Protein backbone atom coordinates (compact mmCIF):
# COMPACT_ATOMS: atom_id res chain seq x y z
CA UNK A 1 0.00 0.00 0.00
CA UNK A 2 1.02 3.65 -0.42
CA UNK A 3 2.09 5.62 2.65
CA UNK A 4 3.66 9.02 3.41
CA UNK A 5 6.79 8.22 5.38
CA UNK A 6 8.92 10.35 7.67
CA UNK A 7 12.36 8.97 6.81
CA UNK A 8 14.84 11.25 8.58
CA UNK A 9 15.27 14.52 10.48
CA UNK A 10 15.40 17.70 8.34
CA UNK A 11 14.15 15.63 5.40
CA UNK A 12 10.94 16.09 3.44
CA UNK A 13 8.68 13.00 3.63
CA UNK A 14 8.36 10.44 0.84
CA UNK A 15 5.55 8.33 -0.59
CA UNK A 16 6.60 4.69 -0.32
CA UNK A 17 5.15 1.26 -0.89
CA UNK A 18 4.85 -0.53 2.45
CA UNK A 19 3.18 -3.73 3.58
CA UNK A 20 -0.47 -3.48 4.57
CA UNK A 21 -0.63 -3.84 8.36
CA UNK A 22 -2.48 -6.56 10.26
CA UNK A 23 -4.39 -5.79 13.46
CA UNK A 24 -3.17 -7.48 16.62
CA UNK A 25 -5.21 -8.38 19.73
CA UNK A 26 -7.46 -5.50 20.73
CA UNK A 27 -6.78 -3.63 17.50
CA UNK A 28 -8.74 -2.75 14.36
CA UNK A 29 -7.65 -2.25 10.76
CA UNK A 30 -9.18 0.86 9.21
CA UNK A 31 -9.51 1.68 5.55
CA UNK A 32 -8.40 5.30 5.81
CA UNK A 33 -11.02 7.87 4.80
CA UNK A 34 -9.02 11.00 5.59
CA UNK A 35 -5.74 12.01 7.20
CA UNK A 36 -5.10 15.62 8.12
CA UNK A 37 -1.77 17.30 7.36
CA UNK A 38 -0.81 19.29 10.45
CA UNK A 39 1.85 21.89 11.24
CA UNK A 40 3.05 19.51 13.96
CA UNK A 41 4.06 17.10 11.18
CA UNK A 42 6.02 19.88 9.51
CA UNK A 43 7.82 20.61 12.77
CA UNK A 44 8.81 16.94 13.04
CA UNK A 45 10.38 16.59 9.59
CA UNK A 46 11.55 20.18 9.11
CA UNK A 47 12.49 21.64 12.51
CA UNK A 48 13.23 18.79 14.92
CA UNK A 49 16.44 16.80 15.18
CA UNK A 50 17.82 13.87 17.15
CA UNK A 51 19.14 16.13 19.94
CA UNK A 52 15.68 17.12 21.19
CA UNK A 53 14.37 15.19 24.23
CA UNK A 54 11.12 14.47 22.37
CA UNK A 55 13.11 12.88 19.53
CA UNK A 56 13.30 9.59 21.44
CA UNK A 57 9.57 9.13 20.84
CA UNK A 58 9.47 10.46 17.28
CA UNK A 59 12.55 8.92 15.67
CA UNK A 60 12.08 7.73 12.07
CA UNK A 61 11.02 5.80 10.12
CA UNK A 62 7.20 5.71 10.26
CA UNK A 63 4.04 6.85 8.50
CA UNK A 64 2.84 10.37 9.31
CA UNK A 65 -0.74 11.38 10.10
CA UNK A 66 -2.25 11.90 13.58
CA UNK A 67 -5.63 13.32 12.44
CA UNK A 68 -7.42 10.27 11.08
CA UNK A 69 -10.74 8.70 10.22
CA UNK A 70 -11.74 5.56 8.39
CA UNK A 71 -14.01 2.59 7.86
CA UNK A 72 -13.49 -0.67 9.73
CA UNK A 73 -11.90 -3.24 7.45
CA UNK A 74 -10.82 -6.00 9.85
CA UNK A 75 -11.10 -6.80 13.55
CA UNK A 76 -8.21 -8.10 15.61
CA UNK A 77 -8.44 -10.90 18.15
CA UNK A 78 -10.75 -10.14 21.07
CA UNK A 79 -12.49 -7.16 19.46
CA UNK A 80 -16.30 -7.27 19.45
CA UNK A 81 -19.19 -4.84 19.11
CA UNK A 82 -17.75 -3.21 15.99
CA UNK A 83 -18.76 -3.92 12.40
CA UNK A 84 -16.98 -3.81 9.06
CA UNK A 85 -17.79 -0.68 7.07
CA UNK A 86 -18.64 1.55 10.02
CA UNK A 87 -17.01 5.00 10.03
CA UNK A 88 -14.92 6.21 12.99
CA UNK A 89 -12.74 9.06 14.11
CA UNK A 90 -9.41 8.03 15.62
CA UNK A 91 -8.16 9.37 18.95
CA UNK A 92 -4.49 9.83 18.12
CA UNK A 93 -2.61 9.84 21.46
CA UNK A 94 -1.55 6.51 22.94
CA UNK A 95 -0.42 6.40 26.55
CA UNK A 96 0.50 3.51 28.80
CA UNK A 97 -3.18 2.67 29.28
CA UNK A 98 -3.03 2.06 33.03
CA UNK A 99 -2.06 5.31 34.83
CA UNK A 100 -4.57 7.78 36.28
CA UNK A 101 -4.42 10.09 33.25
CA UNK A 102 -4.96 7.26 30.77
CA UNK A 103 -7.78 5.83 32.88
CA UNK A 104 -9.72 9.06 32.35
CA UNK A 105 -8.96 9.00 28.62
CA UNK A 106 -6.29 11.69 28.70
CA UNK A 107 -3.39 9.84 27.11
CA UNK A 108 -1.74 13.17 26.25
CA UNK A 109 -0.89 13.60 29.95
CA UNK A 110 0.19 9.99 30.52
CA UNK A 111 2.17 9.69 33.75
CA UNK A 112 4.49 7.14 32.13
CA UNK A 113 5.16 9.13 28.98
CA UNK A 114 8.91 9.01 29.55
CA UNK A 115 8.98 5.23 29.09
CA UNK A 116 6.39 4.91 26.31
CA UNK A 117 7.78 3.86 22.89
CA UNK A 118 5.92 6.64 21.02
CA UNK A 119 3.46 9.51 21.53
CA UNK A 120 0.68 8.26 19.30
CA UNK A 121 -0.39 7.41 15.78
CA UNK A 122 1.67 9.42 13.33
CA UNK A 123 3.87 10.46 16.24
CA UNK A 124 6.43 7.69 16.48
CA UNK A 125 3.96 4.94 15.52
CA UNK A 126 2.58 4.47 12.00
CA UNK A 127 -0.17 7.00 11.36
CA UNK A 128 -3.00 7.42 8.90
CA UNK A 129 -1.30 9.05 5.92
CA UNK A 130 -1.69 5.68 4.19
CA UNK A 131 -4.30 3.46 2.62
CA UNK A 132 -4.79 1.44 5.82
CA UNK A 133 -4.16 2.08 9.52
CA UNK A 134 -4.08 -0.14 12.61
CA UNK A 135 -5.49 1.44 15.78
CA UNK A 136 -6.43 0.24 19.27
CA UNK A 137 -10.17 -0.43 19.31
CA UNK A 138 -10.42 1.79 22.41
CA UNK A 139 -9.32 4.79 20.33
CA UNK A 140 -12.31 4.71 17.97
CA UNK A 141 -15.10 7.32 18.17
CA UNK A 142 -18.19 6.64 16.02
CA UNK A 143 -19.18 9.04 13.24
CA UNK A 144 -22.45 7.44 12.19
CA UNK A 145 -23.55 8.80 8.82
CA UNK A 146 -21.29 11.90 8.99
CA UNK A 147 -18.70 12.49 6.27
CA UNK A 148 -15.50 10.82 7.55
CA UNK A 149 -13.21 12.57 5.05
CA UNK A 150 -14.17 16.07 6.20
CA UNK A 151 -14.42 14.96 9.82
CA UNK A 152 -10.91 13.48 9.97
CA UNK A 153 -9.29 16.76 11.06
CA UNK A 154 -11.57 16.99 14.09
CA UNK A 155 -9.39 14.45 15.90
CA UNK A 156 -6.89 17.27 16.46
CA UNK A 157 -8.12 20.53 14.95
CA UNK A 158 -11.50 20.00 16.67
CA UNK A 159 -10.40 18.18 19.80
CA UNK A 160 -7.67 20.66 20.77
CA UNK A 161 -9.84 23.83 20.82
CA UNK A 162 -12.75 21.95 22.39
CA UNK A 163 -10.65 20.83 25.34
CA UNK A 164 -9.36 24.38 25.89
CA UNK A 165 -12.86 25.88 25.67
CA UNK A 166 -14.33 23.25 28.00
CA UNK A 167 -11.75 24.11 30.68
CA UNK A 168 -12.60 27.82 30.34
CA UNK A 169 -16.37 27.44 30.66
CA UNK A 170 -16.36 28.86 34.20
CA UNK A 171 -15.27 32.21 32.76
CA UNK A 172 -17.81 32.03 29.90
CA UNK A 173 -20.98 30.98 31.70
CA UNK A 174 -23.78 33.53 32.01
CA UNK A 175 -24.55 36.73 30.14
CA UNK A 176 -22.34 39.63 29.16
CA UNK A 177 -19.23 37.49 28.67
CA UNK A 178 -16.64 37.69 25.91
CA UNK A 179 -14.10 35.39 24.31
CA UNK A 180 -11.12 36.22 22.11
CA UNK A 181 -9.63 33.90 19.49
CA UNK A 182 -6.09 34.87 18.42
CA UNK A 183 -4.98 33.18 15.19
CA UNK A 184 -7.56 32.05 12.65
CA UNK A 185 -6.01 29.00 11.05
CA UNK A 186 -7.78 25.64 11.05
CA UNK A 187 -8.01 25.38 14.86
CA UNK A 188 -8.96 29.01 15.40
CA UNK A 189 -11.80 28.83 12.87
CA UNK A 190 -13.27 25.77 14.56
CA UNK A 191 -12.83 27.45 17.95
CA UNK A 192 -15.00 30.36 16.77
CA UNK A 193 -17.72 27.92 15.70
CA UNK A 194 -17.53 26.02 18.99
CA UNK A 195 -17.71 29.19 21.10
CA UNK A 196 -20.82 30.30 19.21
CA UNK A 197 -22.42 26.86 19.65
CA UNK A 198 -21.45 26.31 23.30
CA UNK A 199 -21.72 29.78 24.88
CA UNK A 200 -23.63 33.05 24.76
CA UNK A 201 -20.38 35.02 24.80
CA UNK A 202 -19.48 37.71 22.31
CA UNK A 203 -16.76 36.08 20.21
CA UNK A 204 -13.95 38.37 19.08
CA UNK A 205 -11.48 37.05 16.51
CA UNK A 206 -8.19 38.55 15.37
CA UNK A 207 -5.62 37.77 12.69
CA UNK A 208 -3.50 39.56 10.13
CA UNK A 209 -5.13 37.82 7.15
CA UNK A 210 -8.25 39.44 5.74
CA UNK A 211 -9.63 36.21 4.26
CA UNK A 212 -9.27 34.41 7.62
CA UNK A 213 -11.12 37.19 9.42
CA UNK A 214 -13.87 37.19 6.80
CA UNK A 215 -14.38 33.46 7.35
CA UNK A 216 -14.55 33.97 11.13
CA UNK A 217 -17.09 36.76 10.63
CA UNK A 218 -19.27 34.37 8.63
CA UNK A 219 -19.26 32.11 11.71
CA UNK A 220 -20.50 34.96 13.90
CA UNK A 221 -17.31 36.53 15.25
CA UNK A 222 -16.59 40.24 15.63
CA UNK A 223 -13.23 40.69 13.94
CA UNK A 224 -10.31 42.95 14.82
CA UNK A 225 -7.39 43.33 12.45
CA UNK A 226 -3.90 42.84 13.83
CA UNK A 227 -1.48 45.73 14.04
CA UNK A 228 -1.33 49.09 15.76
CA UNK A 229 -4.20 49.75 18.16
CA UNK A 230 -5.26 46.09 18.19
CA UNK A 231 -5.48 45.79 21.99
CA UNK A 232 -7.34 49.09 22.33
CA UNK A 233 -9.97 48.02 19.79
CA UNK A 234 -10.47 44.70 21.59
CA UNK A 235 -10.86 46.43 24.97
CA UNK A 236 -13.34 48.87 23.43
CA UNK A 237 -15.52 45.95 22.32
CA UNK A 238 -15.67 44.75 25.94
CA UNK A 239 -16.56 48.19 27.34
CA UNK A 240 -13.09 48.45 28.80
CA UNK A 241 -13.45 45.55 31.24
CA UNK A 242 -11.39 43.09 29.22
CA UNK A 243 -11.95 39.64 27.74
CA UNK A 244 -13.19 36.83 29.99
CA UNK A 245 -11.47 34.01 28.10
CA UNK A 246 -8.62 34.36 25.60
CA UNK A 247 -7.53 31.49 23.34
CA UNK A 248 -4.15 31.98 21.67
CA UNK A 249 -3.70 29.57 18.77
CA UNK A 250 -0.31 31.03 17.82
CA UNK A 251 1.76 31.17 20.99
CA UNK A 252 4.47 33.65 19.97
CA UNK A 253 5.59 36.43 22.30
CA UNK A 254 3.45 39.20 20.70
CA UNK A 255 0.24 37.14 20.77
CA UNK A 256 0.67 36.10 24.40
CA UNK A 257 1.45 39.70 25.32
CA UNK A 258 -1.71 40.80 23.50
CA UNK A 259 -3.67 38.31 25.58
CA UNK A 260 -2.12 39.68 28.76
CA UNK A 261 -3.09 43.24 27.80
CA UNK A 262 -6.75 42.49 27.14
CA UNK A 263 -7.69 39.78 29.67
CA UNK A 264 -10.22 40.76 32.33
CA UNK A 265 -9.93 40.39 36.08
CA UNK A 266 -10.65 36.76 36.98
CA UNK A 267 -10.32 35.95 33.28
CA UNK A 268 -8.35 33.14 31.69
CA UNK A 269 -5.67 33.03 29.00
CA UNK A 270 -5.15 29.65 27.36
CA UNK A 271 -2.16 29.29 25.07
CA UNK A 272 -2.78 26.47 22.59
CA UNK A 273 -0.26 27.37 19.90
CA UNK A 274 3.11 25.73 20.46
CA UNK A 275 5.40 28.39 19.00
CA UNK A 276 7.13 28.65 22.39
CA UNK A 277 6.91 32.42 22.92
CA UNK A 278 8.27 33.66 26.26
CA UNK A 279 6.72 36.54 28.20
CA UNK A 280 7.08 38.19 31.60
CA UNK A 281 4.56 38.25 34.42
CA UNK A 282 4.35 40.43 37.49
CA UNK A 283 1.87 40.98 40.28
CA UNK A 284 1.18 44.64 39.52
CA UNK A 285 0.24 44.35 35.84
CA UNK A 286 -1.59 41.01 35.87
CA UNK A 287 -5.33 41.60 36.47
CA UNK A 288 -6.33 40.12 39.81
CA UNK A 289 -6.98 36.36 39.64
CA UNK A 290 -6.45 36.28 35.87
CA UNK A 291 -5.08 32.86 34.86
CA UNK A 292 -2.37 32.12 32.31
CA UNK A 293 -2.23 28.46 31.30
CA UNK A 294 -1.77 26.07 28.39
CA UNK A 295 -3.44 22.92 27.11
CA UNK A 296 -2.42 20.09 24.82
CA UNK A 297 -4.84 18.07 22.67
CA UNK A 298 -7.67 16.57 24.80
CA UNK A 299 -9.35 13.44 26.13
CA UNK A 300 -11.08 10.69 24.21
CA UNK A 301 -14.30 11.69 25.99
CA UNK A 302 -13.85 15.18 24.56
CA UNK A 303 -13.58 13.67 21.08
CA UNK A 304 -16.96 12.00 21.53
CA UNK A 305 -18.40 15.47 22.24
CA UNK A 306 -16.65 16.94 19.19
CA UNK A 307 -18.06 14.20 16.96
CA UNK A 308 -21.54 14.97 18.30
CA UNK A 309 -21.13 18.69 17.57
CA UNK A 310 -20.14 17.80 14.01
CA UNK A 311 -22.99 15.33 13.47
CA UNK A 312 -25.47 17.92 14.77
CA UNK A 313 -24.20 20.53 12.33
CA UNK A 314 -22.73 22.97 14.88
CA UNK A 315 -19.19 22.85 13.48
CA UNK A 316 -17.87 22.43 9.97
CA UNK A 317 -14.14 22.36 9.28
CA UNK A 318 -12.86 23.99 6.11
CA UNK A 319 -10.79 21.37 4.29
CA UNK A 320 -8.93 20.96 1.03
CA UNK A 321 -8.78 17.33 -0.09
CA UNK A 322 -5.75 15.78 -1.82
CA UNK A 323 -5.58 12.26 -3.33
CA UNK A 324 -2.78 9.99 -2.15
CA UNK A 325 -0.59 10.64 -5.20
CA UNK A 326 -0.67 14.36 -4.29
CA UNK A 327 -0.12 13.86 -0.55
CA UNK A 328 3.30 15.52 -0.62
CA UNK A 329 1.68 18.57 -2.23
CA UNK A 330 -0.47 18.89 0.89
CA UNK A 331 2.66 19.28 3.00
CA UNK A 332 4.31 21.59 0.46
CA UNK A 333 1.24 23.84 0.47
CA UNK A 334 1.22 23.77 4.26
CA UNK A 335 4.89 24.80 4.42
CA UNK A 336 4.30 27.57 1.87
CA UNK A 337 1.26 28.96 3.73
CA UNK A 338 -1.15 28.13 0.91
CA UNK A 339 -3.64 26.15 3.01
CA UNK A 340 -6.68 27.95 4.41
CA UNK A 341 -8.28 25.72 6.99
CA UNK A 342 -6.97 22.15 6.89
CA UNK A 343 -5.38 19.90 4.26
CA UNK A 344 -6.73 16.33 4.13
CA UNK A 345 -5.28 13.37 2.25
CA UNK A 346 -8.00 10.94 1.13
CA UNK A 347 -6.29 7.72 -0.06
CA UNK A 348 -9.48 6.16 -1.40
CA UNK A 349 -11.18 9.26 -2.82
C-alpha positions, 0 to 999 in steps of 0.5 A: 500500500502507499504511505507518506513516510517520515524517513529522517530529520530535516528531510521532506517525507516520501511516498513509499510502498509498504506492507499493509498492516495486520491488526493485533489483539485489541486492534482494528484495521481501518480503511483510511477515509481521511488524514489531516496534514498538520503543522506539527508534522512539519515541525517533526520533519523540518524543525526537529532533530535527534538532539531534542528530548522528544526525539526519542519518541518520534525517531524515524522511520514511520508513517505520518498522520495523527488526524485520522478517520476511516471505515473498519476493514478487519477486527483483531483478536478479542475485538467485538461490538464493531462492524466492518464498514462503520465509520470512525474518528481516531483518537491519536494519542496513545499512553501507557493505558493504566495510569490515572491520566490514561484511565480518564482518557487523557493519554496526552498527559500519561504519567508514564510518557517518559517510558512509552515507545511513542506519543501516538499514531503518526507520532512515532507509531505508524499513522493514517497518511496511508491506505490502511491504519491499525489502531487500538479499538479503544481509540475509535469514536463513532461518526455514524452517517457523517462524512468521515473525510471532512471529519478526519481533522476533528481528531486534532483541529477540533479536539484541541480547541474543544478541550481548551474551551471546555476548561474555560467554561467557568469564565464564559458561563452567564450573560455579558461574557466575551471570548477572544480567538487569536490566530484564525487557522484551522483550529482558530476557525473551529474554535469560533464555531464552537464558542458560538455553539457552546456559549452566549459570549461575544466572540472576538477574533483577530488575525493579520489575514483578511480572508481568515477574518472574513471566514470567522465573521461568517461564523458569527465573530466580531473581527479585529485586524492585527497591528497598531491599536489592536489591543485598544480596539479589543478592549473597546468591544468589551466596554473596557473591562477586558476579555473573559477568556482568551484562546491563543492559537499562535503562541508567539511572544506578541500574541501572548502579550496581546492576551495579557493586555486584554484579559479581564480580572478573573479571566483566563488566557489559554495558550494552545499554539506551540510556537514557544513564545516567552513573556514576563509576568508580574503581580502589579500588571496582571489583572487580579486572579487572571489565569495564564495556562496552556493545554495540549490536545484533549481526552477521548471523551472530549472527542466523543463530544466533538463528533456529536457537535459535528454530526449535529451541524454545529461545526464544519471544518474547512478542508482541502482534499488531496488524493494519495498521489498528491499527498506531498503537495499537501505538505508543500502547500502547508509549508508555503502557507497556501492552506486555508483551513486544513489539508486532508489526504484521502487515499481512497477518494 
